[in-house]
Amino acid sequence: MTLRHQLSRTLLVLVAGVLGLVLLGVYAQVERQRGVSYRERMRLRAYAEGVRFMESPDFGMEVNPQARAQGAEGEPQFLALYSIQNQLLYGMDSTNGGVVLGVPFLNKVRQEGLVNGRQGMVEWAALAFGKEQYNGLLVVCGGVDAQGRDQVRRLAWVLSIAWVLGVVLTWLLSYRFAGRALRPVSHLLDKVDSVHAEQALQFNLPEAARKDEIGRLARRFNDLMDRLREAVGTRQQFLGLASHQLRTPLASMKTEMEVLLLQERSPEEYRVALSGLLQRLEDLNATARRLLALVQLEAGGDALRRTALGLDDVLLEVQAWWGRHRPDARIELLLDEGVEDAGLFTVQGDEELLKTALHNLIENALKYSDNLWVQVQLRRERSPKGYALAVAVADRGRGIPEDQIPRLFEPFYRGTNSGGQPGHGLGLALVSKIATWHGGVLEVQSKVGVGSTFTLVLPPIFGHA
Amino acid sequence: MDRIRALLRRNTGDSGPRQLQVADLVLDLQTKEARRGSKTIPLTAKEFHLLEYFMKNKGKVLSRAKLAADVWGIHFDTGTNVVDVYLNFLRKKVDRDFETKLLVTHIGQGYRMTDDPNSEPES
């Protein structure tokens, strides 16, 4: 069943129920009031009859005994008078039911003075005079409140019809209004259905201006579309830059080779040219590898497994590698001396990725400083979630201008202070991605002319919330 | 690094002793467990290697460079405090809760493991 039908049906049931209850209440109250009012009248009548019995000599010989017997309008159909010894002094009963009043009842009336009651349709009031007054006469006066009951019955009819009309009207209107309320939703649905790939990214929903749930839904939808637009844009940009970055060096290498082949050259010339080309090819290879790593991390980072690694071991191996390949550089490694236990240096991660990250950071540090000095510090720090392990790679190089720091981790971004150094701007983007893959973050602090510190902050296995 | 580990392993071998002892400190070379007195001391792999090296060279003063080279395989002259840091770890585990301190610092020279801290180092 559609939402519209569901809403309209729920509304109908609700209204029918509530209206029914209310009208029932009204009826019950009116009926009760009728009873109360009638018995009150009977009480007054009982008193009057009592007085008349005692004072008037011709009681029982009324002008129109038949009228009385037939229960004319307002006349009681039942009248009984008892002496103080509960002897029936006068009785008249034209109700077909035959009202039965026993002695215990009569005693109760004397005790309480006034008792109201009913038997079937007959309602009566029983009144007892005091001993000093009329010798303890007891009068019971009652009847069938034909008039009252008739009125109430008519009211019941009116109420029933009103209820039926109300329900029918609600049914008709609710269906219409449910449709009206749900129209924005179906409008949304239509818009979404009409969407096709690229077009989709263009639209924004006007319903977003509303203050209700529909408005919230529309706003969320718009946000989602914005993010999608951004992501698609970023991806296109990335692909564009990537292909350009790969094709440009390839094109220039091709040109160089073509020029080389134009004339006969000496073996030495060939050797020099080939060495240069080989170097450029290796750089290109490195860039391609980084690009691949970046894409793989982005796409299927979950496929890689994580193992427990001692960061101190990893750092020592990295330091050793640099000692072998670049003995002219000085890489200092300082471990946190305040740490209680060697096991606290453990993280959950991928060894190759971490080594790649560190190699990139050290390479950057060496590239942009003249003194070939890099300090790698491993610290255990307090973090909002407990503890974190921070690997800080610091150099005393050129530094990075403050306005360029926000874009530093963008793929292919190269700062203006890079001053002619070869590179494609992927290193830091990759390190940043590696950091987030490990559940951590890459931070940077830099001052022009003083140096830079890149800090890899990672969650440890122990001491992390 | 693996070369060093292999060398160390070859040195102990099946014919060698199954455990090393200095004073009341016992190092089981099979189970890699250390015990001092009644207390069992858990060790990481690196801590075990360092302790084993100290106990094998009991009495001798070992310089930082030598420790770096033989335990960590670091042969180049480059700054790192890993030896100091691990010595600290070892001290905390092996010496701190005990009266007799087995690991002694010789300022300017290096470190020594001995069962009698008051004795003179072997040459």
Interface residues (C-beta under 8 A of the other chain):
Chain A: G310 D312 D313 L316 E317 Q319 A320 G323 R324 P327 R330 I331 E332 L333 L334 L335 D336 E337 V339 E340 D341 A342 G343
Chain B: M1 T44 K46 E47 W72 G73 I74 H75 F76 T78 G79 T80 N81 V82 D84 V85 Y86 N88 F89 K92
